[in-house]
């Protein structure tokens, strides 16, 4: 079987190390995220959950735009660490790029300000307040269809 014969999805699973609920609220405000499913550790049928973490999030699925992300508080160690990857937010307009970039940069760190590039009308990079890196990319306008006269 080759990969072209398979139907599957690769989805990011983010570990917020005890700050998942805070992150969900932030992404709800910043990006319009919508929770699809949420389970707290106290609802987990596995009795191994430390009582101090009972209210923390064991698993959550949430939608941002058309993408489903998953996350957890993990071991609740207090300092999320997101290294070696970025999430790319592809939008249709410069105005959308500016809105989302500003929202994600609130409490975060701009790594590359939004600017016109050779591949995008507006592109920038920001690490949000949780250290999660985002690339905001405005999709280039589709060239207008041209018609030729006979």
ChimeraX attribute file (.defattr): number of C-alpha atoms within 10 A of each C-alpha:
attribute: neighborCount
match mode: 1-to-1
recipient: residues
	/A:1	5
	/A:2	5
	/A:3	7
	/A:4	6
	/A:5	7
	/A:6	8
	/A:7	6
	/A:8	7
	/A:9	6
	/A:10	6
	/A:11	10
	/A:12	12
	/A:13	14
	/A:14	19
	/A:15	20
	/A:16	27
	/A:17	20
	/A:18	21
	/A:19	20
	/A:20	24
	/A:21	17
	/A:22	12
	/A:23	17
	/A:24	19
	/A:25	15
	/A:26	19
	/A:27	19
	/A:28	16
	/A:29	13
	/A:30	17
	/A:31	18
	/A:32	15
	/A:33	19
	/A:34	17
	/A:35	17
	/A:36	12
	/A:37	11
	/A:38	15
	/A:39	15
	/A:40	16
	/A:41	23
	/A:42	19
	/A:43	14
	/A:44	14
	/A:45	8
	/A:46	8
	/A:47	10
	/A:48	9
	/A:49	15
	/A:50	10
	/A:51	11
	/A:52	10
	/A:53	17
	/A:54	14
	/A:55	13
	/A:56	22
	/A:57	25
	/A:58	23
	/A:59	20
	/A:60	21
	/A:61	16
	/A:62	19
	/A:63	18
	/A:64	15
	/A:65	13
	/A:66	6
	/A:67	11
	/A:68	16
	/A:69	18
	/A:70	18
	/A:71	22
	/A:72	25
	/A:73	25
	/A:74	21
	/A:75	15
	/A:76	19
	/A:77	11
	/A:78	12
	/A:79	13
	/A:80	19
	/A:81	13
	/A:82	15
	/A:83	9
	/A:84	6
	/A:85	9
	/A:86	14
	/A:87	12
	/A:88	12
	/A:89	20
	/A:90	15
	/A:91	17
	/A:92	13
	/A:93	15
	/A:94	21
	/A:95	12
	/A:96	16
	/A:97	24
	/A:98	17
	/A:99	12
	/A:100	17
	/A:101	27
	/A:102	16
	/A:103	17
	/A:104	26
	/A:105	18
	/A:106	15
	/A:107	13
	/A:108	17
	/A:109	16
	/A:110	19
	/A:111	14
	/A:112	13
	/A:113	13
	/A:114	22
	/A:115	13
	/A:116	14
	/A:117	11
	/A:118	8
	/A:119	11
	/A:120	16
	/A:121	18
	/A:122	23
	/A:123	24
	/A:124	21
	/A:125	23
	/A:126	24
	/A:127	22
	/A:128	21
	/A:129	15
	/A:130	21
	/A:131	17
	/A:132	19
	/A:133	23
	/A:134	21
	/A:135	20
	/A:136	27
	/A:137	27
	/A:138	24
	/A:139	18
	/A:140	15
	/A:141	10
	/A:142	6
	/A:143	6
	/A:144	6
	/A:145	6
	/A:146	6
	/A:147	6
	/A:148	5
	/A:149	4
	/A:150	3
